[in-house]
């Protein structure tokens, strides 16, 4: 029963984190395009970033414990996709195709990176631990 409950928590943490990241990324794109202060540089944006990061930690910890949505067979694909997303965020910081497309890539990739980075970090440490443990 507890494993089932933890699995549901992991699923909902991932879904909520992804949706919040997408919506905040769109909002970030809008503020960038309107030459307003970007979302993540405001106080409320800081709190949103904390919420996204905490959701990412929850997803990563539950996956590390084997109770999340990311199984052992999916781990390499998740790590590769997470690394690609983090690289994409770095690339799109200087992206300036107008109108909207550069801001859209920048805002959404930044919000998704804030959400996914903790999970990727935790699962990368677990993967390294598992590799070292087998030697």
Secondary structure, 3 states (H helix, E strand, C coil): CHHHHHHHHHHHHHHHHHHHHHHHHHHHHHHHHCCCCCHHHCHHHHHHHHHHHHHHHHHHHHHHCCCCCCCCCCHHHHHHHHHHHHHHHHHHCCCCCCCCHHHHHHHHHHHHHHHHHHHHHHHHHHHHHHHHHCC
